[in-house]
Amino acid sequence: MTMKITAATRALTALAQETRLGIVRLLVKVGPDGLVAGQIALRLKLAPATSSFHLSQLTQAGLIKPTREGRSIRYAPVLATIDELLAFLEDNLSGGPTEKSPTKAPAKTQAASPKAAAKVPAPSKGSKAPKATAKTKSAGARKAR
């Protein structure tokens, strides 16, 4: 089955946060049995409320699946979803156009050209040169060293 762009966006958004990426990495390493929430928090040195929030986000993205075990909740990676996300990235980042990408490269701007940058007009006699800021002064001091 091919992952749709909305599901891929949801999964990538969830993974674009360091703690959540760490949780998924841990669960994938542990394997399909996963870990209970307390073990995840302990191994990643997370406060229970923090881990609960991030586990919820990953569950909503479909990357992990919770299963109640008595008073604990075990979280396991949804390996099929992770595989679909990897396939989606491989298919869509291999250089071919995507649904929403333009068919040709955007035109270059003049400022990107070295010749265009060299054609910047000098200030006229009546205009004032910009004042040096602390940032430009320190950059000049570094160059002088």
C-alpha atoms as one frame of an Amber mdcrd trajectory, in Angstrom:
protein
   0.000   0.000   0.000   1.275   3.479  -0.855   1.324   6.144   1.830  -0.621
   9.295   1.013   1.031  12.685   1.337  -1.187  13.672   4.290  -0.166  10.593
   6.277   3.492  11.162   5.394   3.252  14.792   6.475   1.660  13.786   9.779
   4.367  11.182  10.436   7.213  13.509   9.451   5.797  16.285  11.626   5.746
  13.927  14.594   9.324  12.825  13.911  10.572  16.397  13.519  10.972  16.688
  17.287  14.056  15.323  19.041  12.281  13.516  21.900   9.742  11.849  19.622
  12.430  10.781  17.172  14.341   9.303  20.118  11.277   7.375  21.252  10.708
   5.887  17.801  14.396   5.002  17.449  14.316   3.258  20.842  11.157   1.321
  20.036  12.430   0.220  16.631  15.673  -0.997  18.241  13.744  -2.898  20.921
  11.574  -4.551  18.300   7.913  -5.298  17.726   7.179  -6.048  21.394   7.977
  -2.451  22.374   8.233  -1.174  25.939   5.889   0.006  28.661   5.632   3.766
  29.061   7.617   3.798  32.302  10.544   1.975  30.680  10.567   4.429  27.774
  10.618   7.391  30.161  13.345   5.794  32.263  15.608   4.883  29.339  15.280
   8.325  27.743  15.369  10.170  31.089  11.992  11.827  30.540   9.465  13.064
  33.059   6.268  10.972  32.970   4.148  13.912  31.753   6.658  14.665  28.992
   6.795  11.078  27.788   3.007  10.813  27.925   2.615  13.887  25.704   5.124
  12.651  23.129   3.775   9.088  23.141   0.322  10.515  22.430   1.649  12.528
  19.477   3.380   9.483  17.999   0.240   7.373  18.491  -1.867   9.973  16.648
   0.656   9.956  13.795   0.275   6.170  13.544   3.957   5.476  14.258   3.417
   3.602  17.530   0.570   1.541  18.941  -0.450   1.441  22.606  -1.669  -1.765
  24.245  -2.963  -1.850  27.822  -1.278  -4.374  30.092  -2.961  -4.205  33.476
  -2.037  -0.798  34.914   0.632  -0.140  32.285   0.520   0.783  28.630   2.950
  -0.908  26.263   3.988   1.035  23.180   5.247  -0.791  20.117   6.458   0.605
  16.794   4.061   0.217  13.881   6.718  -1.158  11.574   4.388  -1.259   8.558
   3.781   2.499   8.834   7.482   3.197   9.286   8.266   1.054   6.230   5.596
   2.897   4.221   7.082   6.249   5.280  10.549   5.139   4.192   9.158   3.945
   0.842   7.270   7.232   0.432  10.468   9.213   1.021  12.439   7.010  -1.342
   9.798   7.318  -4.075   9.282  11.053  -3.679  12.820  12.224  -3.017  14.525
  10.321  -5.801  14.485  13.310  -8.154  11.145  12.765  -9.838   8.429  15.439
  -9.714   5.791  15.162  -6.987   2.115  16.087  -7.160   2.628  19.689  -6.104
   6.141  20.379  -7.378   6.678  22.607 -10.416   7.597  20.893 -13.671  10.559
  23.170 -14.313  13.133  24.807 -12.077  12.367  28.327 -10.850  14.071  31.170
 -12.728  17.287  32.508 -11.239  17.114  35.947  -9.734  19.531  38.668 -10.754
  20.916  38.933  -7.210  22.091  35.335  -7.421  24.346  36.235 -10.364  27.841
  37.565  -9.490  27.560  40.056 -12.366  24.232  41.344 -11.036  25.678  41.725
  -7.556  28.593  43.731  -8.986  26.160  46.155 -10.651  24.808  47.484  -7.356
  24.910  51.273  -7.734  27.162  53.296  -5.455  25.430  55.749  -3.139  24.859
  59.163  -4.709  26.628  62.260  -3.367  23.663  63.412  -1.314  22.923  60.037
   0.312  24.422  58.915   3.572  26.255  55.645   3.942  24.645  53.241   6.403
  25.949  53.498   9.936  28.165  50.687  11.163  26.488  48.518  13.742  28.188
  46.628  16.545  27.905  43.502  14.415  29.632  45.038  11.388  32.282  46.659
  13.598  33.146  43.306  15.199  33.282  41.640  11.774  35.714  44.309  10.626
  37.839  43.853  13.749  38.048  40.100  13.073  39.201  40.707   9.494  41.885
  43.150  10.698  43.429  40.520  12.999
